[in-house]
Amino acid sequence: MADHNLESVADISEPQASAVHLPAPTAWPMVLAVGIALIFTGMVTHWVIALLGLLLVLPAIVGWFREVLPFENVLHVAVSAQVVPVFSSRTTRAHSPQGENHRKLLPLETFSITAGIKGGIAGGTAMILPAALYGLIRYHSIWYAANLLAAGGFVSWAGESDAFLAQFHLQGFLAASAIHGIASVLIGLLYGAMLPMFPQKPILTAGFIAPFLWTGLLYSALGVISPILDQRINWFWFVLSQIFFGLIAGYVVNLQVKVRTPQFQALPFAVRAGIHTSAAEDEDSL
């Protein structure tokens, strides 16, 4: 038995050149995991299940240790050294903006944080017009929309009447200004990050696609976020206000100067410098 162990150690310490030794496969780790899971399950169900898990854990620990002690149980795997050619159906192309099949690194340019803040402030200011117009037409007050927005943060205002919300309240005005200002700036930052991804029709994306997306999300979650808003909001005027915000915010953001992203630095120098030589064209045609 001792001679056999010494031979095993020699085999492990001096493996053959055409083979490598790997740990032999064993099922004991899986048995141990199942046993531990049964023990924790028995803590919340019945002690018999925990006992069954213990009966699995003990032999699993012993069996796993015997796999490595006193000598590791290994499996010799034959290795053949050969060169395996790798082929690809894709053609090699240079990172050049020429060619219709070019894989672009987008976005190469994006808007700064300041651009998003400016767009959010401008869009939030423009959004006040349809909101105030709705309150003036429906409740003969320009303060109704602001008070309704503030009511989402005041529990005591949940049961107030429309006449109360149509009056001016300094507390409601300050709360609505804070909520509207923070939300406008955050959405403006999102527009600044999103519009470079749609360079062909940014106004369409900002003015119509995004507002309908926000409206759909709020429509499904507003009952949880603010029940009073969910009960009294007019969705037509809400969508109209969102469109006003998106058009103005998208327009202001697009007026700002773009900054180059790290993806731009990954392009070859000739592309970054605007130089397109015949050599680059030849590489692109490969």
C-alpha positions in Angstrom: 0.0 0.0 0.0 2.9 2.3 0.9 4.6 1.5 -2.4 1.5 2.3 -4.3 1.2 5.7 -2.5 4.8 6.6 -3.3 4.3 5.7 -6.9 1.2 7.9 -7.0 3.3 10.8 -5.6 6.0 10.2 -8.2 3.4 10.2 -10.9 2.0 13.5 -9.7 5.3 15.3 -9.1 6.7 14.2 -12.5 3.8 14.1 -15.0 4.4 12.9 -18.4 5.2 15.4 -21.1 2.2 14.4 -23.2 -0.3 14.6 -20.3 -1.5 16.9 -17.6 -3.1 15.9 -14.3 -6.3 17.5 -13.2 -8.4 17.0 -10.0 -10.5 13.9 -10.4 -14.3 14.5 -10.7 -16.3 13.9 -7.5 -19.9 14.3 -6.5 -19.1 15.1 -2.8 -19.3 18.9 -3.1 -22.8 18.6 -4.6 -23.9 16.2 -1.8 -22.5 18.7 0.7 -24.5 21.6 -0.8 -27.7 19.6 -0.8 -27.2 18.6 2.8 -26.6 22.2 3.9 -29.7 23.3 2.0 -31.7 20.7 3.7 -30.4 21.8 7.1 -31.5 25.4 6.5 -34.8 24.2 5.1 -35.4 22.1 8.3 -35.0 25.3 10.4 -38.2 26.7 9.0 -40.1 23.4 8.3 -39.5 20.2 10.4 -36.5 18.8 12.3 -36.6 15.6 10.3 -35.5 17.5 7.1 -32.6 19.0 9.0 -31.6 15.6 10.3 -31.6 14.3 6.7 -29.4 17.2 5.7 -27.0 16.4 8.5 -26.8 12.7 7.4 -25.7 14.0 4.0 -23.3 16.6 5.3 -21.2 14.3 7.4 -20.3 11.7 4.8 -19.9 14.4 2.2 -17.2 16.2 4.4 -15.4 12.9 5.0 -15.6 11.8 1.3 -14.4 15.2 0.0 -11.4 15.2 2.4 -10.5 11.7 1.3 -10.3 13.0 -2.3 -7.3 15.1 -1.4 -5.9 13.5 1.8 -3.5 11.9 2.3 -2.9 12.1 -1.5 -4.8 14.0 -4.1 -6.9 11.9 -6.4 -6.0 13.1 -9.9 -6.9 12.3 -13.5 -4.3 12.3 -16.2 -5.4 13.8 -19.5 -3.5 13.3 -22.7 -2.3 16.4 -24.5 -1.4 16.7 -28.1 0.4 19.8 -29.3 -0.8 20.9 -32.7 -1.6 24.1 -34.5 -5.3 24.5 -35.1 -6.1 26.9 -37.9 -8.9 29.4 -37.2 -10.9 30.8 -40.1 -13.5 33.5 -40.2 -16.1 34.4 -42.8 -15.8 38.1 -42.0 -13.4 40.3 -43.9 -10.9 42.5 -42.2 -11.8 46.2 -42.4 -10.1 49.3 -41.2 -11.9 51.6 -38.8 -12.8 54.1 -41.5 -16.1 55.9 -41.9 -16.2 55.0 -45.5 -18.3 52.0 -46.7 -21.9 51.1 -46.0 -20.9 48.0 -44.0 -18.7 49.9 -41.6 -19.2 49.1 -38.0 -19.4 52.5 -36.3 -18.2 53.2 -32.8 -21.2 55.2 -31.4 -21.5 57.7 -29.9 -18.3 59.3 -31.0 -19.5 62.6 -29.7 -22.0 63.4 -26.9 -23.4 66.4 -25.0 -22.0 67.6 -21.8 -23.8 67.7 -18.4 -24.3 71.4 -18.8 -26.1 70.9 -22.0 -28.6 68.5 -20.4 -29.1 70.9 -17.5 -29.8 73.8 -19.9 -32.2 71.6 -21.9 -34.0 70.5 -18.7 -34.5 74.1 -17.5 -35.8 75.3 -20.9 -38.1 72.3 -21.3 -39.4 72.6 -17.8 -40.1 76.3 -18.3 -42.0 75.6 -21.6 -44.0 72.9 -19.9 -45.6 75.5 -17.5 -47.5 77.0 -20.4 -49.9 74.1 -21.3 -50.2 73.1 -17.6 -51.3 76.7 -16.6 -53.5 76.8 -19.7 -55.3 73.6 -18.6 -55.9 75.0 -15.1 -57.2 78.3 -16.5 -59.6 76.6 -18.9 -60.9 73.9 -16.6 -60.8 75.5 -13.1 -60.2 79.2 -13.9 -56.9 79.2 -12.1 -53.3 79.0 -13.2 -52.3 77.5 -9.8 -54.3 74.3 -10.1 -51.6 72.2 -11.8 -48.9 73.4 -9.4 -51.1 72.6 -6.4 -52.0 69.2 -7.8 -48.3 68.4 -8.3 -47.6 69.5 -4.7 -50.5 67.4 -3.4 -48.5 64.3 -4.3 -46.1 65.2 -1.5 -48.7 66.4 1.1 -50.8 63.7 2.6 -53.1 66.3 4.2 -54.0 67.6 0.7 -55.2 64.2 -0.6 -58.8 64.9 0.3 -58.9 68.6 -0.6 -61.5 69.9 -3.1 -60.8 71.3 -6.6 -61.6 74.8 -5.3 -58.9 74.5 -2.7 -56.3 73.4 -5.3 -57.4 76.3 -7.5 -56.2 78.8 -4.9 -52.7 80.1 -4.5 -50.8 78.4 -1.6 -47.2 79.4 -1.0 -46.3 76.0 0.5 -47.8 74.3 -2.6 -46.0 76.7 -4.9 -42.6 76.0 -3.3 -43.1 72.3 -3.2 -44.3 72.1 -6.8 -41.3 74.3 -8.0 -38.9 72.0 -6.2 -40.5 68.8 -7.6 -40.8 70.2 -11.1 -37.3 71.7 -11.2 -35.5 68.5 -10.0 -37.5 66.3 -12.4 -36.9 68.7 -15.3 -33.1 68.7 -14.8 -32.9 64.9 -14.4 -34.9 64.4 -17.6 -32.8 67.0 -19.4 -29.7 65.1 -18.4 -31.3 61.9 -19.8 -32.0 63.8 -23.1 -28.4 64.9 -23.3 -27.2 61.3 -23.0 -30.0 59.9 -25.3 -30.1 62.2 -28.2 -26.6 61.4 -29.6 -27.8 57.8 -30.1 -30.5 59.2 -32.5 -28.5 61.6 -34.7 -30.8 61.5 -37.7 -34.1 62.6 -36.1 -33.3 63.8 -32.5 -36.3 66.2 -32.4 -38.7 63.4 -33.3 -37.2 61.3 -30.6 -37.2 64.0 -27.9 -40.5 65.6 -28.8 -42.8 62.6 -29.4 -41.2 59.2 -28.8 -39.8 59.9 -25.4 -42.9 61.8 -24.0 -45.2 58.8 -25.0 -42.7 56.5 -23.3 -42.7 58.5 -20.0 -46.5 58.7 -20.2 -46.8 55.0 -20.5 -44.5 54.4 -17.6 -46.3 56.9 -15.4 -49.8 55.6 -16.4 -48.9 52.2 -15.0 -47.2 53.4 -11.8 -48.9 56.6 -10.9 -51.5 54.9 -8.8 -48.7 53.8 -6.4 -46.6 56.9 -6.6 -49.3 59.5 -6.1 -53.0 58.3 -5.8 -54.3 61.9 -5.9 -52.5 62.6 -9.2 -53.8 59.3 -10.6 -57.4 60.3 -9.7 -57.4 63.9 -11.0 -54.8 64.0 -13.8 -55.9 64.8 -17.3 -53.8 62.6 -19.6 -54.4 64.6 -22.8 -53.0 67.8 -21.2 -50.2 65.8 -19.5 -49.1 64.4 -22.9 -49.3 67.8 -24.4 -47.1 69.2 -21.7 -44.6 66.4 -22.2 -44.4 67.2 -25.9 -43.8 70.8 -25.1 -41.0 69.8 -22.8 -39.5 67.3 -25.2 -39.4 69.7 -28.2 -37.9 72.6 -26.3 -35.5 70.5 -24.3 -34.3 68.6 -27.4 -33.9 71.8 -29.4 -31.8 73.5 -26.7 -29.7 70.4 -26.1 -29.0 70.1 -29.9 -27.8 73.8 -29.9 -25.0 73.0 -27.5 -21.5 72.0 -28.6 -20.8 68.2 -28.4 -17.8 66.8 -26.6 -15.8 63.8 -27.9 -16.2 60.5 -26.1 -13.5 57.8 -25.4 -14.9 55.8 -28.4 -13.5 58.6 -30.6 -10.0 58.0 -29.3 -10.3 54.4 -30.3 -10.4 55.4 -34.0 -7.2 55.5 -36.1 -5.4 58.9 -36.1 -6.1 59.4 -39.8 -9.9 59.2 -39.1 -9.7 61.4 -36.0 -7.7 64.0 -38.0 -10.0 63.9 -41.0 -7.3 62.5 -43.2 -8.4 59.8 -45.7 -5.4 58.6 -47.7 -5.4 56.1 -50.5 -3.7 53.6 -48.2 -6.6 53.8 -45.8 -9.0 53.4 -48.7 -7.1 50.3 -49.9 -7.3 48.8 -46.4 -11.0 49.5 -46.3 -11.6 47.7 -49.5 -10.1 44.5 -48.2 
